Amino acid sequence: MSRARRFRPDYLRYADLHRCAPAAQVLFAGLLNNCDDEGRISSSADYLAYELYPHEITWPGTAELIASIPAWLHILEAGGLIQTYNHTVAVVGWPERYLAERIDHPRLSKLPPPPMPKAVPTQIGFDLTGNEMDDARRRRQLVDKSGDKR
């Protein structure tokens, strides 16, 4: 469902947006207007074509339009603007990066949240996730209880 939103005036100047094809930029503007309060929308090409291009649905080139939407989504994802997963699109940096307003009464999304990133190798080792986080927390508690400050 479309929403009346006020966007930051400089969002069209973002370099990562301008690295994308013009058709993908128009799709991104449509995603911003139609995503829910948590920045998510269905990634079904038929749904996006119906929501974002309502007058082109009766146009003779509708099949080509619907067929090109997944490619435009891929361009936006490669540019770091969106994340696609489980037939869902999530706008990266939503709402802080794009909205010039605060969402006063946000509604919970009916779509699933993006998956958590896996542990990524770093210079020191691995980012702490899951069991490693629990182990580090337990070690810190043991050190705090013993008063040993190594």
N, CA, C and O atoms as a GROMACS GRO file, in nm:
protein
  600
    1MET      N    1   0.083  -0.116   0.000
    1MET     CA    2   0.000   0.000   0.000
    1MET      C    3   0.089   0.124   0.000
    1MET      O    4   0.182   0.134   0.080
    2SER      N    5   0.061   0.216  -0.087
    2SER     CA    6   0.139   0.340  -0.095
    2SER      C    7   0.116   0.426   0.028
    2SER      O    8   0.009   0.422   0.089
    3ARG      N    9   0.217   0.503   0.062
    3ARG     CA   10   0.209   0.593   0.175
    3ARG      C   11   0.256   0.730   0.133
    3ARG      O   12   0.341   0.744   0.046
    4ALA      N   13   0.199   0.832   0.196
    4ALA     CA   14   0.246   0.968   0.172
    4ALA      C   15   0.370   0.988   0.258
    4ALA      O   16   0.360   0.998   0.380
    5ARG      N   17   0.484   0.994   0.196
    5ARG     CA   18   0.609   1.006   0.269
    5ARG      C   19   0.690   1.123   0.217
    5ARG      O   20   0.682   1.158   0.099
    6ARG      N   21   0.767   1.181   0.306
    6ARG     CA   22   0.857   1.290   0.268
    6ARG      C   23   0.999   1.237   0.274
    6ARG      O   24   1.046   1.192   0.379
    7PHE      N   25   1.067   1.242   0.162
    7PHE     CA   26   1.202   1.188   0.154
    7PHE      C   27   1.305   1.298   0.170
    7PHE      O   28   1.277   1.415   0.146
    8ARG      N   29   1.424   1.259   0.212
    8ARG     CA   30   1.535   1.354   0.221
    8ARG      C   31   1.562   1.409   0.082
    8ARG      O   32   1.562   1.333  -0.015
    9PRO      N   33   1.584   1.538   0.070
    9PRO     CA   34   1.605   1.596  -0.063
    9PRO      C   35   1.733   1.547  -0.130
    9PRO      O   36   1.744   1.554  -0.252
   10ASP      N   37   1.829   1.499  -0.052
   10ASP     CA   38   1.955   1.458  -0.113
   10ASP      C   39   1.961   1.309  -0.147
   10ASP      O   40   2.066   1.262  -0.192
   11TYR      N   41   1.852   1.232  -0.125
   11TYR     CA   42   1.863   1.089  -0.152
   11TYR      C   43   1.886   1.060  -0.300
   11TYR      O   44   1.942   0.956  -0.334
   12LEU      N   45   1.843   1.149  -0.388
   12LEU     CA   46   1.868   1.128  -0.531
   12LEU      C   47   2.013   1.154  -0.569
   12LEU      O   48   2.054   1.122  -0.680
   13ARG      N   49   2.090   1.212  -0.479
   13ARG     CA   50   2.232   1.239  -0.507
   13ARG      C   51   2.324   1.130  -0.459
   13ARG      O   52   2.445   1.139  -0.481
   14TYR      N   53   2.272   1.026  -0.393
   14TYR     CA   54   2.357   0.919  -0.343
   14TYR      C   55   2.429   0.850  -0.459
   14TYR      O   56   2.367   0.813  -0.559
   15ALA      N   57   2.559   0.834  -0.443
   15ALA     CA   58   2.639   0.774  -0.551
   15ALA      C   59   2.599   0.630  -0.578
   15ALA      O   60   2.599   0.587  -0.693
   16ASP      N   61   2.565   0.555  -0.474
   16ASP     CA   62   2.529   0.416  -0.497
   16ASP      C   63   2.398   0.403  -0.576
   16ASP      O   64   2.377   0.303  -0.644
   17LEU      N   65   2.312   0.502  -0.567
   17LEU     CA   66   2.190   0.502  -0.648
   17LEU      C   67   2.223   0.534  -0.794
   17LEU      O   68   2.163   0.476  -0.885
   18HIS      N   69   2.316   0.625  -0.816
   18HIS     CA   70   2.349   0.664  -0.953
   18HIS      C   71   2.434   0.561  -1.027
   18HIS      O   72   2.452   0.571  -1.148
   19ARG      N   73   2.487   0.464  -0.955
   19ARG     CA   74   2.559   0.355  -1.023
   19ARG      C   75   2.461   0.256  -1.086
   19ARG      O   76   2.501   0.170  -1.164
   20CYS      N   77   2.333   0.268  -1.051
   20CYS     CA   78   2.231   0.177  -1.103
   20CYS      C   79   2.171   0.233  -1.232
   20CYS      O   80   2.177   0.353  -1.260
   21ALA      N   81   2.113   0.143  -1.309
   21ALA     CA   82   2.046   0.183  -1.434
   21ALA      C   83   1.927   0.273  -1.401
   21ALA      O   84   1.867   0.260  -1.294
   22PRO      N   85   1.892   0.365  -1.493
   22PRO     CA   86   1.777   0.454  -1.468
   22PRO      C   87   1.647   0.381  -1.436
   22PRO      O   88   1.570   0.426  -1.352
   23ALA      N   89   1.622   0.269  -1.503
   23ALA     CA   90   1.499   0.194  -1.475
   23ALA      C   91   1.502   0.138  -1.333
   23ALA      O   92   1.398   0.132  -1.267
   24ALA      N   93   1.619   0.097  -1.285
   24ALA     CA   94   1.632   0.047  -1.148
   24ALA      C   95   1.614   0.161  -1.047
   24ALA      O   96   1.563   0.138  -0.938
   25GLN      N   97   1.655   0.282  -1.083
   25GLN     CA   98   1.636   0.398  -0.995
   25GLN      C   99   1.488   0.428  -0.978
   25GLN      O  100   1.443   0.460  -0.868
   26VAL      N  101   1.412   0.419  -1.086
   26VAL     CA  102   1.266   0.442  -1.079
   26VAL      C  103   1.202   0.333  -0.994
   26VAL      O  104   1.113   0.362  -0.914
   27LEU      N  105   1.246   0.208  -1.010
   27LEU     CA  106   1.194   0.099  -0.928
   27LEU      C  107   1.224   0.125  -0.781
   27LEU      O  108   1.139   0.100  -0.695
   28PHE      N  109   1.344   0.175  -0.750
   28PHE     CA  110   1.382   0.202  -0.612
   28PHE      C  111   1.292   0.311  -0.551
   28PHE      O  112   1.250   0.299  -0.436
   29ALA      N  113   1.264   0.415  -0.627
   29ALA     CA  114   1.173   0.520  -0.578
   29ALA      C  115   1.035   0.462  -0.549
   29ALA      O  116   0.972   0.500  -0.451
   30GLY      N  117   0.990   0.372  -0.633
   30GLY     CA  118   0.862   0.305  -0.609
   30GLY      C  119   0.865   0.216  -0.486
   30GLY      O  120   0.768   0.209  -0.411
   31LEU      N  121   0.979   0.148  -0.464
   31LEU     CA  122   0.992   0.065  -0.344
   31LEU      C  123   0.984   0.150  -0.218
   31LEU      O  124   0.920   0.111  -0.120
   32LEU      N  125   1.049   0.268  -0.220
   32LEU     CA  126   1.046   0.356  -0.104
   32LEU      C  127   0.904   0.401  -0.071
   32LEU      O  128   0.868   0.410   0.046
   33ASN      N  129   0.824   0.427  -0.173
   33ASN     CA  130   0.687   0.473  -0.150
   33ASN      C  131   0.593   0.361  -0.107
   33ASN      O  132   0.493   0.386  -0.040
   34ASN      N  133   0.624   0.239  -0.146
   34ASN     CA  134   0.530   0.129  -0.124
   34ASN      C  135   0.571   0.032  -0.015
   34ASN      O  136   0.492  -0.056   0.020
   35CYS      N  137   0.690   0.043   0.040
   35CYS     CA  138   0.731  -0.052   0.144
   35CYS      C  139   0.658  -0.020   0.274
   35CYS      O  140   0.608   0.090   0.294
   36ASP      N  141   0.653  -0.120   0.362
   36ASP     CA  142   0.584  -0.099   0.490
   36ASP      C  143   0.671  -0.016   0.584
   36ASP      O  144   0.777   0.032   0.546
   37ASP      N  145   0.625   0.000   0.708
   37ASP     CA  146   0.695   0.087   0.802
   37ASP      C  147   0.831   0.034   0.844
   37ASP      O  148   0.911   0.109   0.902
   38GLU      N  149   0.860  -0.092   0.818
   38GLU     CA  150   0.991  -0.149   0.848
   38GLU      C  151   1.078  -0.162   0.724
   38GLU      O  152   1.185  -0.222   0.729
   39GLY      N  153   1.032  -0.106   0.612
   39GLY     CA  154   1.112  -0.104   0.489
   39GLY      C  155   1.108  -0.232   0.411
   39GLY      O  156   1.204  -0.261   0.339
   40ARG      N  157   1.002  -0.310   0.420
   40ARG     CA  158   0.992  -0.439   0.350
   40ARG      C  159   0.874  -0.438   0.253
   40ARG      O  160   0.773  -0.372   0.275
   41ILE      N  161   0.892  -0.515   0.146
   41ILE     CA  162   0.786  -0.531   0.046
   41ILE      C  163   0.807  -0.664  -0.024
   41ILE      O  164   0.919  -0.714  -0.030
   42SER      N  165   0.701  -0.722  -0.077
   42SER     CA  166   0.710  -0.848  -0.149
   42SER      C  167   0.794  -0.829  -0.275
   42SER      O  168   0.786  -0.725  -0.341
   43SER      N  169   0.874  -0.929  -0.310
   43SER     CA  170   0.958  -0.917  -0.429
   43SER      C  171   0.898  -0.986  -0.551
   43SER      O  172   0.966  -1.005  -0.651
   44SER      N  173   0.771  -1.023  -0.543
   44SER     CA  174   0.704  -1.083  -0.658
   44SER      C  175   0.698  -0.982  -0.772
   44SER      O  176   0.652  -0.870  -0.755
   45ALA      N  177   0.747  -1.023  -0.889
   45ALA     CA  178   0.749  -0.932  -1.004
   45ALA      C  179   0.609  -0.889  -1.043
   45ALA      O  180   0.588  -0.773  -1.079
   46ASP      N  181   0.513  -0.980  -1.038
   46ASP     CA  182   0.374  -0.945  -1.071
   46ASP      C  183   0.319  -0.841  -0.973
   46ASP      O  184   0.255  -0.745  -1.014
   47TYR      N  185   0.345  -0.862  -0.844
   47TYR     CA  186   0.297  -0.768  -0.743
   47TYR      C  187   0.361  -0.631  -0.761
   47TYR      O  188   0.292  -0.529  -0.757
   48LEU      N  189   0.493  -0.628  -0.781
   48LEU     CA  190   0.563  -0.500  -0.798
   48LEU      C  191   0.516  -0.429  -0.924
   48LEU      O  192   0.499  -0.307  -0.924
   49ALA      N  193   0.495  -0.503  -1.032
   49ALA     CA  194   0.446  -0.441  -1.156
   49ALA      C  195   0.308  -0.380  -1.134
   49ALA      O  196   0.280  -0.270  -1.181
   50TYR      N  197   0.222  -0.452  -1.063
   50TYR     CA  198   0.086  -0.402  -1.038
   50TYR      C  199   0.089  -0.278  -0.948
   50TYR      O  200   0.016  -0.183  -0.972
   51GLU      N  201   0.174  -0.279  -0.843
   51GLU     CA  202   0.178  -0.168  -0.748
   51GLU      C  203   0.252  -0.046  -0.803
   51GLU      O  204   0.209   0.067  -0.782
   52LEU      N  205   0.364  -0.069  -0.873
   52LEU     CA  206   0.450   0.041  -0.913
   52LEU      C  207   0.423   0.094  -1.054
   52LEU      O  208   0.452   0.210  -1.083
   53TYR      N  209   0.368   0.011  -1.139
   53TYR     CA  210   0.340   0.051  -1.278
   53TYR      C  211   0.195   0.018  -1.312
   53TYR      O  212   0.173  -0.062  -1.403
   54PRO      N  213   0.097   0.075  -1.245
   54PRO     CA  214  -0.042   0.034  -1.266
   54PRO      C  215  -0.095   0.062  -1.406
   54PRO      O  216  -0.179  -0.013  -1.456
   55HIS      N  217  -0.046   0.167  -1.471
   55HIS     CA  218  -0.098   0.200  -1.605
   55HIS      C  219  -0.032   0.117  -1.713
   55HIS      O  220  -0.086   0.104  -1.823
   56GLU      N  221   0.084   0.060  -1.685
   56GLU     CA  222   0.153  -0.022  -1.784
   56GLU      C  223   0.102  -0.166  -1.786
   56GLU      O  224   0.141  -0.243  -1.874
   57ILE      N  225   0.016  -0.203  -1.691
   57ILE     CA  226  -0.034  -0.340  -1.687
   57ILE      C  227  -0.116  -0.372  -1.812
   57ILE      O  228  -0.117  -0.486  -1.857
   58THR      N  229  -0.184  -0.274  -1.868
   58THR     CA  230  -0.263  -0.296  -1.989
   58THR      C  231  -0.181  -0.269  -2.115
   58THR      O  232  -0.231  -0.287  -2.227
   59TRP      N  233  -0.060  -0.228  -2.099
   59TRP     CA  234   0.030  -0.196  -2.209
   59TRP      C  235   0.074  -0.324  -2.279
   59TRP      O  236   0.091  -0.426  -2.212
   60PRO      N  237   0.095  -0.322  -2.413
   60PRO     CA  238   0.134  -0.446  -2.483
   60PRO      C  239   0.267  -0.505  -2.435
   60PRO      O  240   0.289  -0.625  -2.451
   61GLY      N  241   0.356  -0.424  -2.377
   61GLY     CA  242   0.486  -0.475  -2.332
   61GLY      C  243   0.488  -0.518  -2.186
   61GLY      O  244   0.594  -0.518  -2.123
   62THR      N  245   0.373  -0.556  -2.132
   62THR     CA  246   0.365  -0.593  -1.991
   62THR      C  247   0.454  -0.711  -1.957
   62THR      O  248   0.518  -0.712  -1.852
   63ALA      N  249   0.459  -0.810  -2.044
   63ALA     CA  250   0.541  -0.929  -2.016
   63ALA      C  251   0.689  -0.892  -2.005
   63ALA      O  252   0.760  -0.945  -1.920
   64GLU      N  253   0.735  -0.801  -2.092
   64GLU     CA  254   0.875  -0.758  -2.085
   64GLU      C  255   0.902  -0.678  -1.958
   64GLU      O  256   1.008  -0.692  -1.897
   65LEU      N  257   0.805  -0.595  -1.917
   65LEU     CA  258   0.819  -0.517  -1.794
   65LEU      C  259   0.832  -0.609  -1.674
   65LEU      O  260   0.921  -0.592  -1.590
   66ILE      N  261   0.742  -0.707  -1.665
   66ILE     CA  262   0.744  -0.800  -1.551
   66ILE      C  263   0.871  -0.884  -1.553
   66ILE      O  264   0.928  -0.915  -1.448
   67ALA      N  265   0.916  -0.922  -1.672
   67ALA     CA  266   1.038  -1.004  -1.682
   67ALA      C  267   1.163  -0.926  -1.644
   67ALA      O  268   1.261  -0.987  -1.602
   68SER      N  269   1.163  -0.794  -1.658
   68SER     CA  270   1.282  -0.716  -1.627
   68SER      C  271   1.291  -0.674  -1.480
   68SER      O  272   1.398  -0.631  -1.436
   69ILE      N  273   1.184  -0.684  -1.404
   69ILE     CA  274   1.186  -0.642  -1.262
   69ILE      C  275   1.288  -0.721  -1.180
   69ILE      O  276   1.360  -0.659  -1.102
   70PRO      N  277   1.298  -0.855  -1.193
   70PRO     CA  278   1.400  -0.926  -1.115
   70PRO      C  279   1.543  -0.878  -1.147
   70PRO      O  280   1.628  -0.874  -1.058
   71ALA      N  281   1.569  -0.844  -1.272
   71ALA     CA  282   1.702  -0.794  -1.308
   71ALA      C  283   1.727  -0.658  -1.243
   71ALA      O  284   1.839  -0.631  -1.197
   72TRP      N  285   1.627  -0.573  -1.238
   72TRP     CA  286   1.643  -0.442  -1.173
   72TRP      C  287   1.664  -0.459  -1.022
   72TRP      O  288   1.743  -0.388  -0.961
   73LEU      N  289   1.591  -0.555  -0.962
   73LEU     CA  290   1.612  -0.583  -0.819
   73LEU      C  291   1.754  -0.630  -0.794
   73LEU      O  292   1.817  -0.593  -0.695
   74HIS      N  293   1.805  -0.713  -0.886
   74HIS     CA  294   1.943  -0.761  -0.871
   74HIS      C  295   2.043  -0.645  -0.880
   74HIS      O  296   2.141  -0.642  -0.807
   75ILE      N  297   2.018  -0.551  -0.969
   75ILE     CA  298   2.105  -0.432  -0.981
   75ILE      C  299   2.102  -0.352  -0.851
   75ILE      O  300   2.206  -0.308  -0.804
   76LEU      N  301   1.984  -0.333  -0.794
   76LEU     CA  302   1.973  -0.258  -0.669
   76LEU      C  303   2.040  -0.331  -0.553
   76LEU      O  304   2.100  -0.269  -0.466
   77GLU      N  305   2.029  -0.463  -0.553
   77GLU     CA  306   2.094  -0.541  -0.446
   77GLU      C  307   2.246  -0.537  -0.461
   77GLU      O  308   2.318  -0.526  -0.362
   78ALA      N  309   2.295  -0.545  -0.584
   78ALA     CA  310   2.439  -0.536  -0.607
   78ALA      C  311   2.493  -0.398  -0.567
   78ALA      O  312   2.609  -0.386  -0.527
   79GLY      N  313   2.409  -0.295  -0.577
   79GLY     CA  314   2.448  -0.161  -0.537
   79GLY      C  315   2.438  -0.136  -0.388
   79GLY      O  316   2.473  -0.028  -0.341
   80GLY      N  317   2.390  -0.235  -0.312
   80GLY     CA  318   2.380  -0.222  -0.167
   80GLY      C  319   2.259  -0.143  -0.120
   80GLY      O  320   2.255  -0.102  -0.004
   81LEU      N  321   2.161  -0.122  -0.206
   81LEU     CA  322   2.043  -0.043  -0.169
   81LEU      C  323   1.933  -0.128  -0.107
   81LEU      O  324   1.857  -0.079  -0.023
   82ILE      N  325   1.924  -0.253  -0.149
   82ILE     CA  326   1.821  -0.342  -0.096
   82ILE      C  327   1.882  -0.477  -0.062
   82ILE      O  328   1.995  -0.507  -0.100
   83GLN      N  329   1.806  -0.556   0.012
   83GLN     CA  330   1.844  -0.694   0.041
   83GLN      C  331   1.724  -0.780   0.005
   83GLN      O  332   1.613  -0.752   0.050
   84THR      N  333   1.744  -0.884  -0.075
   84THR     CA  334   1.635  -0.973  -0.111
   84THR      C  335   1.653  -1.107  -0.040
   84THR      O  336   1.765  -1.157  -0.028
   85TYR      N  337   1.542  -1.164   0.006
   85TYR     CA  338   1.542  -1.291   0.076
   85TYR      C  339   1.399  -1.342   0.082
   85TYR      O  340   1.307  -1.261   0.095
   86ASN      N  341   1.379  -1.470   0.072
   86ASN     CA  342   1.247  -1.534   0.090
   86ASN      C  343   1.133  -1.457   0.024
   86ASN      O  344   1.031  -1.432   0.088
   87HIS      N  345   1.147  -1.419  -0.101
   87HIS     CA  346   1.044  -1.346  -0.175
   87HIS      C  347   1.010  -1.212  -0.111
   87HIS      O  348   0.896  -1.165  -0.119
   88THR      N  349   1.109  -1.151  -0.047
   88THR     CA  350   1.091  -1.022   0.020
   88THR      C  351   1.206  -0.930  -0.015
   88THR      O  352   1.319  -0.975  -0.035
   89VAL      N  353   1.177  -0.802  -0.023
   89VAL     CA  354   1.279  -0.699  -0.043
   89VAL      C  355   1.281  -0.612   0.082
   89VAL      O  356   1.177  -0.568   0.130
   90ALA      N  357   1.401  -0.588   0.135
   90ALA     CA  358   1.418  -0.496   0.249
   90ALA      C  359   1.507  -0.382   0.204
   90ALA      O  360   1.615  -0.406   0.148
   91VAL      N  361   1.465  -0.259   0.227
   91VAL     CA  362   1.545  -0.142   0.192
   91VAL      C  363   1.654  -0.126   0.297
   91VAL      O  364   1.624  -0.116   0.416
   92VAL      N  365   1.779  -0.124   0.254
   92VAL     CA  366   1.892  -0.110   0.346
   92VAL      C  367   1.900   0.036   0.392
   92VAL      O  368   1.896   0.128   0.310
   93GLY      N  369   1.912   0.056   0.523
   93GLY     CA  370   1.921   0.190   0.577
   93GLY      C  371   1.787   0.256   0.602
   93GLY      O  372   1.780   0.378   0.621
   94TRP      N  373   1.679   0.178   0.600
   94TRP     CA  374   1.545   0.231   0.621
   94TRP      C  375   1.520   0.252   0.768
   94TRP      O  376   1.562   0.165   0.845
   95PRO      N  377   1.459   0.356   0.815
   95PRO     CA  378   1.415   0.476   0.746
   95PRO      C  379   1.514   0.591   0.758
   95PRO      O  380   1.496   0.695   0.695
   96GLU      N  381   1.620   0.574   0.839
   96GLU     CA  382   1.710   0.686   0.870
   96GLU      C  383   1.772   0.749   0.747
   96GLU      O  384   1.789   0.871   0.742
   97ARG      N  385   1.806   0.668   0.650
   97ARG     CA  386   1.879   0.720   0.535
   97ARG      C  387   1.791   0.793   0.435
   97ARG      O  388   1.838   0.885   0.367
   98TYR      N  389   1.665   0.754   0.424
   98TYR     CA  390   1.582   0.806   0.316
   98TYR      C  391   1.469   0.898   0.360
   98TYR      O  392   1.432   0.989   0.287
   99LEU      N  393   1.413   0.876   0.477
   99LEU     CA  394   1.298   0.955   0.519
   99LEU      C  395   1.342   1.083   0.588
   99LEU      O  396   1.437   1.084   0.666
  100ALA      N  397   1.271   1.191   0.559
  100ALA     CA  398   1.296   1.320   0.624
  100ALA      C  399   1.195   1.340   0.736
  100ALA      O  400   1.180   1.451   0.787
  101GLU      N  401   1.127   1.234   0.774
  101GLU     CA  402   1.027   1.242   0.878
  101GLU      C  403   1.040   1.121   0.969
  101GLU      O  404   1.111   1.025   0.938
  102ARG      N  405   0.973   1.127   1.080
  102ARG     CA  406   0.973   1.016   1.175
  102ARG      C  407   0.842   0.940   1.158
  102ARG      O  408   0.737   1.002   1.140
  103ILE      N  409   0.848   0.809   1.164
  103ILE     CA  410   0.726   0.729   1.157
  103ILE      C  411   0.667   0.727   1.298
  103ILE      O  412   0.720   0.661   1.387
  104ASP      N  413   0.556   0.799   1.318
  104ASP     CA  414   0.500   0.817   1.451
  104ASP      C  415   0.439   0.690   1.510
  104ASP      O  416   0.468   0.653   1.624
  105HIS      N  417   0.358   0.623   1.434
  105HIS     CA  418   0.290   0.503   1.482
  105HIS      C  419   0.324   0.386   1.389
  105HIS      O  420   0.240   0.345   1.309
  106PRO      N  421   0.446   0.334   1.400
  106PRO     CA  422   0.486   0.227   1.308
  106PRO      C  423   0.405   0.099   1.330
  106PRO      O  424   0.375   0.061   1.444
  107ARG      N  425   0.372   0.036   1.221
  107ARG     CA  426   0.302  -0.092   1.226
  107ARG      C  427   0.402  -0.203   1.202
  107ARG      O  428   0.494  -0.188   1.122
  108LEU      N  429   0.386  -0.314   1.272
  108LEU     CA  430   0.475  -0.427   1.251
  108LEU      C  431   0.454  -0.483   1.110
  108LEU      O  432   0.343  -0.485   1.058
  109SER      N  433   0.562  -0.527   1.052
  109SER     CA  434   0.557  -0.582   0.918
  109SER      C  435   0.497  -0.722   0.921
  109SER      O  436   0.519  -0.798   1.015
  110LYS      N  437   0.422  -0.756   0.817
  110LYS     CA  438   0.370  -0.891   0.801
  110LYS      C  439   0.473  -0.980   0.733
  110LYS      O  440   0.458  -1.102   0.730
  111LEU      N  441   0.578  -0.918   0.680
  111LEU     CA  442   0.683  -0.992   0.610
  111LEU      C  443   0.796  -1.024   0.707
  111LEU      O  444   0.818  -0.951   0.803
  112PRO      N  445   0.868  -1.134   0.684
  112PRO     CA  446   0.974  -1.173   0.777
  112PRO      C  447   1.092  -1.076   0.774
  112PRO      O  448   1.117  -1.012   0.671
  113PRO      N  449   1.165  -1.065   0.886
  113PRO     CA  450   1.283  -0.977   0.889
  113PRO      C  451   1.397  -1.038   0.809
  113PRO      O  452   1.397  -1.159   0.782
  114PRO      N  453   1.495  -0.958   0.770
  114PRO     CA  454   1.611  -1.013   0.698
  114PRO      C  455   1.686  -1.112   0.786
  114PRO      O  456   1.686  -1.099   0.909
  115PRO      N  457   1.748  -1.212   0.725
  115PRO     CA  458   1.824  -1.308   0.805
  115PRO      C  459   1.946  -1.241   0.868
  115PRO      O  460   2.000  -1.145   0.814
  116MET      N  461   1.987  -1.294   0.982
  116MET     CA  462   2.105  -1.241   1.050
  116MET      C  463   2.228  -1.277   0.969
  116MET      O  464   2.238  -1.388   0.917
  117PRO      N  465   2.325  -1.184   0.959
  117PRO     CA  466   2.447  -1.218   0.887
  117PRO      C  467   2.526  -1.323   0.962
  117PRO      O  468   2.524  -1.328   1.086
  118LYS      N  469   2.595  -1.408   0.887
  118LYS     CA  470   2.677  -1.512   0.949
  118LYS      C  471   2.806  -1.450   0.998
  118LYS      O  472   2.837  -1.335   0.968
  119ALA      N  473   2.881  -1.527   1.076
  119ALA     CA  474   3.009  -1.478   1.128
  119ALA      C  475   3.101  -1.445   1.011
  119ALA      O  476   3.118  -1.524   0.918
  120VAL      N  477   3.159  -1.328   1.016
  120VAL     CA  478   3.246  -1.282   0.909
  120VAL      C  479   3.389  -1.279   0.960
  120VAL      O  480   3.415  -1.222   1.066
  121PRO      N  481   3.484  -1.338   0.887
  121PRO     CA  482   3.623  -1.333   0.933
  121PRO      C  483   3.671  -1.188   0.942
  121PRO      O  484   3.646  -1.107   0.853
  122THR      N  485   3.740  -1.157   1.048
  122THR     CA  486   3.799  -1.025   1.065
  122THR      C  487   3.948  -1.042   1.089
  122THR      O  488   3.998  -1.154   1.087
  123GLN      N  489   4.019  -0.934   1.112
  123GLN     CA  490   4.163  -0.943   1.137
  123GLN      C  491   4.192  -1.016   1.267
  123GLN      O  492   4.292  -1.087   1.278
  124ILE      N  493   4.104  -1.000   1.365
  124ILE     CA  494   4.129  -1.060   1.496
  124ILE      C  495   4.083  -1.206   1.498
  124ILE      O  496   4.149  -1.290   1.558
  125GLY      N  497   3.974  -1.236   1.434
  125GLY     CA  498   3.919  -1.371   1.437
  125GLY      C  499   3.785  -1.371   1.368
  125GLY      O  500   3.776  -1.342   1.249
  126PHE      N  501   3.682  -1.404   1.441
  126PHE     CA  502   3.548  -1.403   1.386
  126PHE      C  503   3.460  -1.310   1.468
  126PHE      O  504   3.483  -1.291   1.587
  127ASP      N  505   3.360  -1.252   1.403
  127ASP     CA  506   3.262  -1.174   1.477
  127ASP      C  507   3.189  -1.268   1.572
  127ASP      O  508   3.163  -1.384   1.539
  128LEU      N  509   3.156  -1.218   1.687
  128LEU     CA  510   3.091  -1.302   1.786
  128LEU      C  511   2.943  -1.314   1.757
  128LEU      O  512   2.870  -1.215   1.759
  129THR      N  513   2.900  -1.436   1.729
  129THR     CA  514   2.758  -1.464   1.710
  129THR      C  515   2.726  -1.595   1.777
  129THR      O  516   2.812  -1.682   1.790
  130GLY      N  517   2.603  -1.610   1.819
  130GLY     CA  518   2.557  -1.738   1.872
  130GLY      C  519   2.635  -1.783   1.993
  130GLY      O  520   2.645  -1.711   2.093
  131ASN      N  521   2.691  -1.906   1.986
  131ASN     CA  522   2.759  -1.966   2.100
  131ASN      C  523   2.884  -1.890   2.140
  131ASN      O  524   2.916  -1.881   2.258
  132GLU      N  525   2.956  -1.835   2.042
  132GLU     CA  526   3.076  -1.759   2.076
  132GLU      C  527   3.042  -1.640   2.164
  132GLU      O  528   3.118  -1.606   2.254
  133MET      N  529   2.926  -1.576   2.139
  133MET     CA  530   2.883  -1.463   2.219
  133MET      C  531   2.853  -1.509   2.362
  133MET      O  532   2.891  -1.441   2.458
  134ASP      N  533   2.786  -1.622   2.377
  134ASP     CA  534   2.757  -1.674   2.511
  134ASP      C  535   2.885  -1.707   2.585
  134ASP      O  536   2.897  -1.676   2.704
  135ASP      N  537   2.983  -1.769   2.517
  135ASP     CA  538   3.110  -1.802   2.581
  135ASP      C  539   3.182  -1.677   2.627
  135ASP      O  540   3.234  -1.674   2.739
  136ALA      N  541   3.186  -1.574   2.545
  136ALA     CA  542   3.254  -1.449   2.582
  136ALA      C  543   3.183  -1.384   2.700
  136ALA      O  544   3.249  -1.329   2.789
  137ARG      N  545   3.051  -1.388   2.703
  137ARG     CA  546   2.976  -1.330   2.813
  137ARG      C  547   3.004  -1.404   2.944
  137ARG      O  548   3.020  -1.342   3.049
  138ARG      N  549   3.008  -1.538   2.936
  138ARG     CA  550   3.038  -1.618   3.056
  138ARG      C  551   3.178  -1.588   3.108
  138ARG      O  552   3.198  -1.574   3.229
  139ARG      N  553   3.277  -1.579   3.017
  139ARG     CA  554   3.414  -1.549   3.059
  139ARG      C  555   3.421  -1.412   3.126
  139ARG      O  556   3.489  -1.396   3.227
  140ARG      N  557   3.351  -1.315   3.072
  140ARG     CA  558   3.352  -1.181   3.129
  140ARG      C  559   3.288  -1.182   3.268
  140ARG      O  560   3.338  -1.114   3.358
  141GLN      N  561   3.181  -1.257   3.287
  141GLN     CA  562   3.117  -1.265   3.417
  141GLN      C  563   3.209  -1.332   3.518
  141GLN      O  564   3.215  -1.290   3.634
  142LEU      N  565   3.281  -1.438   3.475
  142LEU     CA  566   3.373  -1.504   3.566
  142LEU      C  567   3.483  -1.409   3.610
  142LEU      O  568   3.521  -1.406   3.727
  143VAL      N  569   3.535  -1.332   3.515
  143VAL     CA  570   3.641  -1.236   3.549
  143VAL      C  571   3.587  -1.130   3.644
  143VAL      O  572   3.656  -1.092   3.738
  144ASP      N  573   3.466  -1.082   3.622
  144ASP     CA  574   3.407  -0.980   3.707
  144ASP      C  575   3.386  -1.032   3.850
  144ASP      O  576   3.407  -0.960   3.947
  145LYS      N  577   3.343  -1.159   3.862
  145LYS     CA  578   3.318  -1.217   3.994
  145LYS      C  579   3.447  -1.239   4.071
  145LYS      O  580   3.452  -1.219   4.192
  146SER      N  581   3.552  -1.282   4.000
  146SER     CA  582   3.678  -1.311   4.069
  146SER      C  583   3.757  -1.186   4.102
  146SER      O  584   3.848  -1.188   4.185
  147GLY      N  585   3.724  -1.077   4.036
  147GLY     CA  586   3.795  -0.951   4.060
  147GLY      C  587   3.931  -0.948   3.993
  147GLY      O  588   4.008  -0.855   4.017
  148ASP      N  589   3.961  -1.047   3.911
  148ASP     CA  590   4.091  -1.052   3.844
  148ASP      C  591   4.085  -0.963   3.720
  148ASP      O  592   4.001  -0.983   3.632
  149LYS      N  593   4.173  -0.866   3.713
  149LYS     CA  594   4.175  -0.774   3.599
  149LYS      C  595   4.306  -0.789   3.526
  149LYS      O  596   4.402  -0.717   3.551
  150ARG      N  597   4.307  -0.882   3.438
  150ARG     CA  598   4.431  -0.912   3.364
  150ARG      C  599   4.461  -0.811   3.260
  150ARG      O  600   4.562  -0.823   3.190
   0.00000   0.00000   0.00000
